[in-house]
């Protein structure tokens, strides 16, 4: 009856990995299409329950699959010392501590040999985001603004020595509390290869909490296994999301997944809010969303072919968008209905890729091209804008790993007009931003060096410096 909603709530995080889609510069996405990978990406809020701390349900689509609450499960590869966790938008981050297992073995060996002794082995092991700044396609501009709160490479987690759970320290100050799945046996040193964990609660920087309750939280392991074998329902599927104050004495908002029902070949899941509103999510399979009927926005209908999303309809006015594909499943065009003929679709954007040259040519409805060029790390390095088939201006990017170092604007002849440079602290916050250019109309013109950075030749500049204190959590 409710298998499809539960499957979507418990899909493996690894299924949604693609940082070039989810963590790239916003300029690399044109009407939902990545000009770098050629894939379509959809990320939206399906349902929201307001309160002092709101409950928000978001979902995303990419590469033929839908994701919903991806960050509520994760896995630990014991021997590799690697924990894989998904963010809510589908980003995959691997956290590593390759020496943790040897230290744990040494600790247990010494305790058996010398009972009552202590060693330098900690009560928890710290895992850091593994080379996230080197991951292709990751940019610190992905959220549309630059802040240490969005710099995912600063995230880390502390795994408890018994592996019963861990705390993830998110870049925005949120603390996520993960516990080992109840269906798994107790941790056995040297015998367990993988362990799976569930997100139980999040403590936000303001002190409020988000609680995640499973459908069978109070069942014992034997009953849970029996029910799983009988029905195929995932025992770790979320049945309720609730927000509260830090002490959990006040509930601010709640979303429940009380039931689902089958309608011939379709499966419908109902999310009920504490404000007495409901959202209905309809699936054809665990990978194909069909419809979102939410009180927060017009009804959305999603049509698929060969497991690919090819049309999005917004009712009741049936505003539509079609996604056309090449034979290699890369997006060929985005089409919308003509104004004077709603049944006729015209191309809003056309995409022509040259992956060998790392170039994409995008044509708008008037066939004016915009040419995107990127580097070997799947980050934009230049955007050329044309009007009436003539070059109008160019944007150029300089990166330091995943952090933007400089962005400059050039005219149709290639002469630099303005530039912005950024300097960061160790948390990824901008500590200095400089605007370079002929601001007052003086004779000195802006010059850009071979490294792509402005030259300090007496050109005018406006400097903004920021002093940031330590993040303090709200008092209890």
C-alpha positions as CSV (number, residue, x, y, z in Angstrom):
1,X,0.0,0.0,0.0
2,X,2.6,2.6,1.0
3,X,5.7,1.0,-0.4
4,X,6.5,3.6,-3.0
5,X,6.6,6.6,-0.6
6,X,8.7,4.6,1.9
7,X,11.1,3.6,-0.9
8,X,11.6,7.2,-1.9
9,X,12.2,8.2,1.6
10,X,15.0,5.6,2.0
11,X,16.8,5.6,-1.3
12,X,20.6,5.1,-0.9
13,X,22.5,8.4,-0.8
14,X,25.0,7.2,-3.3
15,X,22.3,7.1,-6.0
16,X,22.3,10.9,-6.3
17,X,25.9,11.9,-6.5
18,X,26.7,14.7,-9.0
19,X,28.3,17.8,-7.6
20,X,28.8,19.4,-11.0
21,X,25.0,19.7,-11.0
22,X,24.2,20.5,-7.3
23,X,27.3,22.5,-6.2
24,X,28.4,24.5,-9.3
25,X,28.2,28.2,-10.0
26,X,24.6,29.3,-10.7
27,X,25.7,30.7,-14.1
28,X,26.3,27.1,-15.3
29,X,22.6,26.3,-15.0
30,X,20.3,27.5,-17.8
31,X,16.6,26.9,-17.3
32,X,17.5,23.8,-15.2
33,X,20.1,22.5,-17.6
34,X,23.8,22.2,-16.7
35,X,25.8,23.5,-19.6
36,X,28.8,21.5,-18.3
37,X,27.2,18.1,-17.9
38,X,24.2,18.4,-20.2
39,X,21.8,17.1,-17.5
40,X,18.5,18.5,-16.3
41,X,18.2,19.3,-12.5
42,X,15.1,20.1,-10.6
43,X,15.1,21.1,-6.9
44,X,12.0,22.5,-5.2
45,X,10.0,22.7,-2.1
46,X,7.0,20.3,-2.2
47,X,5.3,21.2,1.1
48,X,5.9,23.6,3.9
49,X,4.2,23.8,7.3
50,X,4.8,27.2,9.0
51,X,5.6,27.7,12.6
52,X,8.1,29.3,14.9
53,X,10.4,26.8,13.2
54,X,8.9,25.6,9.9
55,X,8.9,22.0,8.5
56,X,10.0,22.0,4.9
57,X,9.9,19.0,2.5
58,X,12.1,19.4,-0.6
59,X,12.7,17.0,-3.5
60,X,15.0,17.0,-6.5
61,X,15.4,15.3,-9.9
62,X,18.5,14.5,-11.8
63,X,19.8,11.8,-14.1
64,X,16.5,10.0,-14.3
65,X,15.8,9.7,-10.6
66,X,14.0,11.6,-7.9
67,X,15.3,12.2,-4.4
68,X,13.5,13.1,-1.2
69,X,15.1,13.6,2.3
70,X,18.3,12.1,1.1
71,X,20.3,13.2,4.1
72,X,18.4,11.0,6.6
73,X,20.4,7.8,5.9
74,X,24.1,7.2,5.4
75,X,26.7,4.4,5.5
76,X,30.1,3.8,7.1
77,X,32.7,1.7,5.2
78,X,34.6,0.3,8.2
79,X,37.9,-0.8,6.5
80,X,38.1,2.3,4.3
81,X,37.4,4.6,7.2
82,X,34.8,6.4,5.0
83,X,31.4,7.8,5.8
84,X,29.2,8.8,2.8
85,X,26.4,11.3,3.4
86,X,24.0,13.1,1.1
87,X,22.9,16.7,1.5
88,X,19.2,17.4,1.0
89,X,19.8,18.7,-2.6
90,X,21.5,15.5,-3.6
91,X,25.2,16.5,-3.1
92,X,27.3,13.6,-1.9
93,X,30.1,14.2,0.6
94,X,32.6,11.6,1.7
95,X,34.2,12.0,5.1
96,X,37.4,10.1,5.9
97,X,39.6,9.1,8.7
98,X,41.7,6.2,7.3
99,X,43.6,5.5,10.6
100,X,40.6,5.2,12.9
101,X,40.3,1.4,12.7
102,X,43.9,0.7,13.6
103,X,43.7,3.0,16.6
104,X,40.5,1.4,17.7
105,X,42.1,-2.1,17.3
106,X,45.1,-1.0,19.3
107,X,42.9,0.4,22.0
108,X,40.9,-2.8,22.4
109,X,44.1,-4.9,22.4
110,X,45.7,-2.9,25.2
111,X,42.5,-3.0,27.2
112,X,42.4,-6.8,27.0
113,X,46.2,-7.1,27.8
114,X,46.2,-4.5,30.5
115,X,42.8,-4.3,32.1
116,X,42.0,-0.9,33.7
117,X,44.7,1.0,31.7
118,X,44.0,4.0,29.5
119,X,45.7,5.1,26.3
120,X,45.6,8.1,24.0
121,X,42.7,6.7,21.9
122,X,39.9,9.3,22.0
123,X,36.2,8.6,22.8
124,X,35.4,9.7,19.3
125,X,37.1,9.8,15.9
126,X,36.9,13.0,13.7
127,X,36.2,12.5,10.0
128,X,36.8,15.4,7.6
129,X,35.2,16.1,4.2
130,X,37.7,14.3,1.9
131,X,39.3,16.6,-0.6
132,X,35.9,18.2,-1.2
133,X,37.5,21.4,-2.5
134,X,39.1,19.3,-5.2
135,X,35.9,17.6,-6.3
136,X,35.1,18.5,-9.9
137,X,32.2,21.0,-10.2
138,X,32.2,22.3,-6.6
139,X,32.0,26.1,-6.3
140,X,31.6,28.2,-3.2
141,X,29.2,30.4,-5.2
142,X,26.7,27.6,-5.6
143,X,24.1,29.2,-3.3
144,X,24.2,32.5,-5.1
145,X,26.2,34.2,-2.4
146,X,29.6,33.5,-0.7
147,X,29.7,32.6,3.0
148,X,31.5,30.1,5.2
149,X,28.0,28.9,6.1
150,X,27.7,27.4,2.6
151,X,31.3,26.2,2.3
152,X,30.7,22.4,2.5
153,X,34.4,21.6,2.7
154,X,34.6,22.9,6.3
155,X,32.1,20.2,7.4
156,X,33.3,17.3,9.7
157,X,31.8,14.7,11.9
158,X,32.7,13.0,15.2
159,X,32.1,9.2,15.3
160,X,31.6,7.7,18.7
161,X,34.1,5.0,19.6
162,X,31.4,2.3,19.9
163,X,30.0,3.4,16.4
164,X,26.6,3.7,17.9
165,X,26.3,7.1,16.3
166,X,28.0,10.3,15.3
167,X,27.5,14.1,15.2
168,X,27.9,15.9,11.9
169,X,29.0,19.6,12.2
170,X,27.5,21.3,9.2
171,X,29.1,24.4,7.7
172,X,26.1,26.6,8.8
173,X,26.5,25.5,12.4
174,X,23.8,22.9,12.4
175,X,24.5,19.7,14.4
176,X,23.0,16.5,12.9
177,X,22.7,13.5,15.3
178,X,22.9,10.1,13.5
179,X,22.3,6.7,15.2
180,X,23.0,3.2,14.0
181,X,20.0,1.4,12.4
182,X,18.3,-0.8,14.9
183,X,18.1,-3.7,12.4
184,X,21.8,-4.1,12.4
185,X,23.8,-6.3,14.8
186,X,26.1,-4.6,17.4
187,X,29.4,-3.5,16.0
188,X,32.0,-6.3,15.9
189,X,35.6,-5.1,15.5
190,X,37.2,-6.5,12.4
191,X,34.0,-8.4,11.3
192,X,31.6,-5.7,10.2
193,X,32.3,-4.2,6.7
194,X,29.5,-1.6,6.5
195,X,27.2,0.1,8.9
196,X,24.1,2.2,8.2
197,X,23.0,5.2,10.2
198,X,19.8,7.2,10.5
199,X,19.4,10.9,11.1
200,X,17.5,11.3,14.4
201,X,17.6,15.1,15.0
202,X,19.1,18.3,13.8
203,X,20.0,21.2,16.2
204,X,19.9,24.4,14.3
205,X,22.2,27.4,15.1
206,X,19.2,29.2,16.7
207,X,18.8,26.3,19.2
208,X,15.6,24.8,17.7
209,X,15.5,21.2,16.7
210,X,14.2,19.1,13.9
211,X,13.2,15.5,14.9
212,X,12.9,12.6,12.5
213,X,10.7,9.7,13.7
214,X,10.8,6.3,12.0
215,X,7.6,4.3,11.5
216,X,8.9,1.5,13.7
217,X,11.0,3.4,16.2
218,X,9.6,1.5,19.2
219,X,9.6,-2.0,17.6
220,X,12.2,-4.6,18.6
221,X,14.7,-5.9,16.1
222,X,12.9,-9.3,15.7
223,X,9.5,-7.7,14.9
224,X,11.1,-5.2,12.5
225,X,12.8,-7.9,10.5
226,X,9.6,-9.9,10.4
227,X,7.6,-7.0,9.1
228,X,10.3,-6.1,6.5
229,X,10.3,-9.7,5.2
230,X,6.5,-9.8,5.1
231,X,5.8,-6.5,3.4
232,X,9.1,-5.3,1.9
233,X,8.6,-1.9,3.6
234,X,11.8,-0.2,4.8
235,X,11.9,-0.2,8.6
236,X,14.0,3.0,8.6
237,X,11.4,5.1,6.6
238,X,10.4,8.4,8.1
239,X,6.9,8.6,9.5
240,X,7.1,12.1,11.0
241,X,9.2,15.2,11.0
242,X,8.7,17.7,13.9
243,X,10.3,20.9,15.0
244,X,10.7,22.0,18.6
245,X,12.6,24.1,21.0
246,X,16.0,22.9,22.3
247,X,14.5,21.2,25.4
248,X,11.7,19.6,23.3
249,X,9.0,21.1,25.6
250,X,7.3,23.0,22.7
251,X,6.4,21.6,19.3
252,X,6.4,24.3,16.6
253,X,5.4,22.4,13.5
254,X,4.9,18.8,12.3
255,X,4.5,16.8,9.1
256,X,3.3,13.2,9.2
257,X,3.2,10.5,6.6
258,X,0.2,8.6,8.0
259,X,-0.8,6.5,5.0
260,X,-0.7,6.0,1.3
261,X,-3.0,4.2,-1.0
262,X,-2.8,2.5,-4.4
263,X,-4.8,3.7,-7.5
264,X,-4.4,0.9,-10.1
265,X,-0.7,1.3,-11.3
266,X,-0.1,4.6,-9.4
267,X,0.8,5.0,-5.8
268,X,-0.1,8.1,-3.8
269,X,1.5,9.3,-0.6
270,X,-0.1,11.8,1.7
271,X,1.9,14.3,3.9
272,X,-0.2,15.8,6.6
273,X,0.8,19.0,8.3
274,X,0.1,20.2,11.9
275,X,-1.8,23.1,10.3
276,X,-4.4,20.6,8.9
277,X,-3.2,20.9,5.3
278,X,-2.2,18.0,3.2
279,X,0.1,17.5,0.2
280,X,-0.4,14.4,-2.1
281,X,2.7,13.0,-3.9
282,X,1.9,10.5,-6.7
283,X,4.5,8.1,-8.1
284,X,4.5,5.6,-10.9
285,X,7.6,3.9,-9.5
286,X,10.2,4.7,-6.8
287,X,12.1,6.6,-9.4
288,X,9.3,8.4,-11.3
289,X,7.4,11.3,-9.7
290,X,4.0,11.8,-11.4
291,X,2.2,14.6,-9.6
292,X,2.6,17.0,-6.7
293,X,-0.7,18.4,-5.3
294,X,0.3,20.8,-2.7
295,X,-1.6,23.8,-1.1
296,X,1.6,25.8,-1.4
297,X,1.7,26.1,-5.2
298,X,-0.3,25.1,-8.3
299,X,-0.5,21.4,-9.0
300,X,2.5,20.1,-10.8
301,X,2.5,17.1,-13.2
302,X,5.7,15.3,-14.3
303,X,5.7,13.2,-17.5
304,X,8.5,10.6,-18.1
305,X,9.6,8.6,-21.1
306,X,12.3,5.9,-20.9
307,X,12.8,7.0,-17.2
308,X,13.6,10.5,-18.3
309,X,11.6,13.6,-17.3
310,X,10.4,15.2,-20.6
311,X,7.5,17.6,-19.5
312,X,6.5,19.6,-16.5
313,X,2.9,20.8,-16.4
314,X,1.6,23.4,-14.0
315,X,-2.2,23.3,-13.5
316,X,-4.9,24.7,-13.7
317,X,-3.6,27.0,-16.5
318,X,-1.4,24.1,-17.9
319,X,1.8,26.2,-18.1
320,X,4.2,23.7,-19.5
321,X,7.9,23.1,-20.2
322,X,9.3,20.3,-22.4
323,X,12.8,18.8,-22.1
324,X,14.1,17.4,-25.3
325,X,17.1,15.0,-25.3
326,X,19.9,13.8,-27.6
327,X,20.5,10.1,-28.1
328,X,23.1,10.2,-25.3
329,X,20.5,11.5,-22.8
330,X,21.9,15.0,-22.7
331,X,19.4,17.8,-23.0
332,X,19.0,19.1,-26.5
333,X,16.5,21.9,-25.9
334,X,14.0,23.5,-23.4
335,X,10.7,24.2,-25.1
336,X,7.6,26.2,-24.0
337,X,4.2,26.8,-25.5
338,X,3.9,29.7,-28.0
339,X,2.0,32.7,-26.8
340,X,-0.5,32.7,-29.7
341,X,-0.7,28.9,-30.0
342,X,-0.6,27.1,-26.6
343,X,-0.5,23.7,-28.3
344,X,2.7,24.6,-30.3
345,X,6.0,24.3,-28.5
346,X,8.9,26.6,-29.4
347,X,12.5,26.3,-28.3
348,X,13.4,28.6,-25.4
349,X,17.0,27.4,-25.3
350,X,19.0,25.0,-27.5
351,X,22.1,23.3,-26.3
352,X,25.1,22.3,-28.4
353,X,27.9,20.5,-26.5
354,X,31.6,20.0,-27.4
355,X,32.8,18.0,-24.3
356,X,36.2,17.5,-25.9
357,X,36.8,21.2,-26.1
358,X,34.9,21.8,-22.8
359,X,32.5,24.2,-24.5
360,X,28.7,24.6,-24.8
361,X,26.9,26.9,-27.2
362,X,23.4,27.9,-26.0
363,X,21.0,29.6,-28.4
364,X,18.0,31.6,-27.0
365,X,14.6,32.0,-28.6
366,X,16.1,34.6,-31.1
367,X,19.0,32.3,-31.9
368,X,21.5,34.6,-30.1
369,X,24.3,32.4,-28.8
370,X,25.9,32.4,-25.4
371,X,29.1,30.3,-25.3
372,X,30.2,28.7,-22.0
373,X,33.7,27.4,-21.5
374,X,34.9,25.5,-18.5
375,X,38.2,24.0,-17.1
376,X,39.3,20.5,-16.3
377,X,37.7,20.8,-12.9
378,X,34.3,21.4,-14.4
379,X,34.2,25.0,-13.2
380,X,33.3,28.0,-15.5
381,X,36.2,30.0,-16.8
382,X,34.5,32.1,-19.5
383,X,31.0,33.1,-20.7
384,X,30.7,34.9,-24.0
385,X,27.4,36.8,-24.6
386,X,26.3,37.7,-28.1
387,X,23.5,40.1,-29.4
388,X,22.5,40.1,-33.0
389,X,25.2,37.5,-33.6
390,X,27.9,40.0,-32.4
391,X,30.0,39.6,-29.2
392,X,28.5,42.0,-26.6
393,X,30.6,41.2,-23.5
394,X,32.5,38.4,-21.7
395,X,32.7,37.2,-18.2
396,X,35.8,35.5,-16.9
397,X,36.4,33.4,-13.8
398,X,39.5,32.6,-11.8
399,X,39.3,29.9,-9.1
400,X,41.4,28.9,-6.2
401,X,40.2,25.3,-5.7
402,X,36.5,25.5,-5.1
403,X,36.6,29.2,-4.1
404,X,36.1,32.0,-6.6
405,X,39.2,34.2,-6.7
406,X,38.2,36.8,-9.3
407,X,35.4,37.5,-11.7
408,X,35.9,40.1,-14.4
409,X,33.8,41.7,-17.1
410,X,35.2,42.5,-20.6
411,X,33.7,44.5,-23.5
412,X,33.2,43.3,-27.1
413,X,36.9,44.0,-27.9
414,X,38.2,42.0,-24.8
415,X,39.1,45.1,-22.8
416,X,38.4,44.7,-19.1
417,X,35.6,46.9,-17.7
418,X,35.5,45.8,-14.0
419,X,36.6,43.0,-11.8
420,X,35.9,41.7,-8.3
421,X,38.5,39.8,-6.2
422,X,37.9,37.9,-3.0
423,X,40.1,36.9,-0.1
424,X,38.9,34.3,2.5
425,X,39.5,33.3,6.1
426,X,40.0,29.6,7.0
427,X,36.2,29.0,7.3
428,X,35.5,30.2,3.8
429,X,34.1,33.6,4.7
430,X,35.0,36.6,2.6
431,X,37.3,38.8,4.7
432,X,38.1,41.2,1.8
433,X,36.3,42.0,-1.4
434,X,37.7,44.5,-3.9
435,X,35.9,46.1,-6.8
436,X,38.3,47.2,-9.5
437,X,37.5,49.7,-12.3
438,X,37.5,53.2,-13.7
439,X,34.8,54.2,-11.2
440,X,35.0,58.0,-11.5
441,X,36.1,58.1,-15.2
442,X,39.8,58.8,-14.6
443,X,42.3,58.1,-17.4
444,X,43.9,55.0,-15.8
445,X,42.2,51.9,-17.3
446,X,41.9,48.5,-15.7
447,X,44.4,45.8,-16.7
448,X,44.2,42.1,-16.2
449,X,47.4,40.0,-15.9
450,X,48.1,36.6,-17.3
451,X,46.9,35.0,-14.1
452,X,43.5,36.6,-14.7
453,X,43.8,39.0,-11.7
454,X,43.7,42.8,-11.8
455,X,47.0,44.7,-11.8
456,X,47.3,47.4,-9.2
457,X,48.5,50.1,-11.7
458,X,46.7,53.0,-9.9
459,X,43.3,52.0,-11.0
460,X,40.5,53.0,-8.7
461,X,39.2,50.3,-6.3
462,X,36.6,50.0,-3.6
463,X,37.7,47.7,-0.7
464,X,35.3,46.0,1.7
465,X,36.8,44.3,4.7
466,X,34.8,42.1,7.1
467,X,35.6,41.1,10.7
468,X,33.7,38.0,11.7
469,X,33.5,36.6,15.3
470,X,33.1,33.0,16.3
471,X,29.7,31.4,15.8
472,X,27.8,31.3,19.1
473,X,24.9,28.9,19.6
474,X,21.7,30.2,21.1
475,X,21.6,29.8,24.9
476,X,19.6,27.0,26.5
